Amino acid sequence: MQSASSSAVSSAFYDGFYSTVDQLNTVRRIATLLETDDGEPLTVPTTDDSEAAVQIAENAYMSTEEIAVDNFTLGAYKYASKIVRVSNQLVTDATPSFLRHLGKVLGHRIARISNLHFTTGDGSGKPQGIVTGSTPGHTAASATVITYDDLVELQHSVDAALWPKSGFMMSADTFKVVRKIDDGYGNLAVQNGRLFGMPIYMNPAMPTIEAESKPILCGDFGQYLVREAGSLSVRRYGERFAEFHQTGVAAILRTDAKLAVPSAVRHLLMVD
């Protein structure tokens, strides 16, 4: 067993891997990515401060006040693609297109589980999902019906100062429902692919519309921090499958994530 060198796995593999992860892991794509050289616990300071500065006259006394500084720690959970067995002929004759395809296959596997955890992970033995870390924004009057007013209330639960950086997140099934909602006068909430002027991010891991679920998020998704420890590790298992004239290949990514400012992202809660 050995780590793949740059000569063994070309940049085509990494291009295929990360292009797939960026495409399929919705949360990672729009979050703030923190890349570190190692997996040592990373302490992140946070301050949820809504105070404004003051204007003072010349030679006037300037008041003081303290700010509350909190922090949390990001670890480095290990995500592995499982071992994929490839014929030695393909390994020997590997072309950039094949390596890119292999990178996509392994990237797809890691993207599925990491996006799920980045969305609804409980933070115990896995990352805290953005839904889990979000703050209540509005509770719908129904367990199964979302109204125009529900969407308005959810948007307005987010600090208006964050609106220029904010968007909505939901599954494709929920979006199918939302795109049919109007204000009662034929004016659709979704115009030109945007909801009330904000971008809409499709995430297949978002909860469905049902009692007590949180099917829609609104807010500044850049406040969700994704930490990746070290570079992507690609492992080759040359002897393990020698009798089959095959080589095993696996990708391992170490990552953790958490919503730094819970009030920056709000969820719609369906009533019980």
C-alpha angles and dihedrals in degrees: 000000000000143000115260115252124218089258092053096048115032128211087262089073093052091045090053093045099049096038088057094045091049091049099046104031098072096179095051091049094058099031127089109268119216113193118195131182095232142018099252113136109278116216114209119194117216136189125184097199123165098169121121130220120254135230115234135187125244112287090003124143115262115213122226133217137172127243124219110240118192131173143197134195129240117205131187115256114192120238118188128189092215118244116298115203115221127182114253089235090062091046092050095045096036113157125198090254092055093046090049089051092049090050090052092051093052092039090054091055095050093042092057096056098034092051089050091052093042087055107041106001113141095220092242109116089340138052121292107254121231091241091051093050096044125106124240110266107171138345117224118226090230135053093220109020127077117196135199089251091053090057092047092050092048093052092047092051086071117083105261089225087069096050096095088061097035136101143164126261126200143133123272090252092055091046089055087059096042095050089062094053118106136175094254093266098074096267108133119221089222113066124172091350093305131105112227087337094307125114119256119223118203114219119175090200094062115113119264124243106276140116114311093359127132103221100163134045127192127187148064104326091186086079088072107092122209115193120199116191117213123331127307109287116219114192127199122201103197102166102033094078098026094123088061091046088241138126124217119224128189135173122215125193124183114208147145134184144189141170104256097197110029093191090060092072122047130190135212110233120206112221121251 
